[in-house]
């Protein structure tokens, strides 16, 4: 019997993807392990391998099709002795996402899915004494629309059956509207924002270009909107003096130059966060719906900007790695993130994140917690500022402003303050991080 090739789930959270490119064509013979297609998830483009051998009998989903649901048949594989004629007789699962061959198809699909289903006829009413009221389906629908109590209407049809004529001329009692109002379904919740058509009408007559959302942008929009609405954020802010760190970094980079390693300030920040999570282990945790998972290793996620979105690759066991090892690993993850070549396990997980916009000259900002993380450190630029020294004298120091966004379900205010203090101590005394 022909075998269906289904849209694979290439990550634990994948629900749909784009069939970017077929690497085989109908009639090709494939073996287990052969590459069949390139599939785009919201984060990466990944190659899909065959698990069975046979001949590609039919490609069901053309390349370039977006929004293909996981487990949707995308092709049919024929076994030895089978032909394309066998496909027509084999039971196949209907695809969940129709190919979007042109703009007309794209517009028609949502319209069809949004069309309201026909309202079912109301259930047969029952008399107060438990006896059934006989009424035609049409009469019951009209009675429901007019808020009529069928128990109060005498039927003129066979055996007292209530028919259309009986309800058309009837009027509802004065108390009925209140009752029907209370029984009426609650109005649908207002949409989160204006619809696409409403926004387009606002800018009608103005020149603009419509940018189609890819899977990554849709996922970013959905996850961050959900995060901001459902996570009780609070924010802690500190200024960090960087002079000791910058001097120490310069000394290390001179010694590491022969090895081709150049440490960035961000490498020190990652290490400082990783060590702080060990110093305040209650903060090294994630929200898991009805419980908190407290992790042992420090797995730190780092935001990396790419064209059209961002990745948060995770540096696992960052507390146990040297600064040079963290720097090398971070450069590799960032480079592959920009090429969308990260595997799911490289950007999923972690308990805490770092987002650094200092290189863009941003003084400070508030970042959104990326669930299930417990927090994220937003890092601004380091700039020369006047500060009051320990002896009370006015001096100049390089100061970096940071804001820590925290999920209050996992970390309370005082505990968050301890974590941020540990991060500050590590960065202002960088040699301690090597101990």
Beta strands, then each sheet from edge to edge (+ up, - down):
strand 1: 3-6
strand 2: 16-22
strand 3: 29-30
strand 4: 35-40
strand 5: 45-49
strand 6: 54-59
strand 7: 65-69
strand 8: 73-78
strand 9: 233-241
strand 10: 285-287
strand 11: 292-294
strand 12: 300-306
strand 13: 309-315
strand 14: 352-356
strand 15: 375-388
strand 16: 394-407
sheet 1: 1+ 8- 6+ 3-
sheet 2: 5+ 4- 2+ 7-
sheet 3: 9+ 16- 15+ 14+ 12+ 13-
sheet 4: 10+ 11-
end
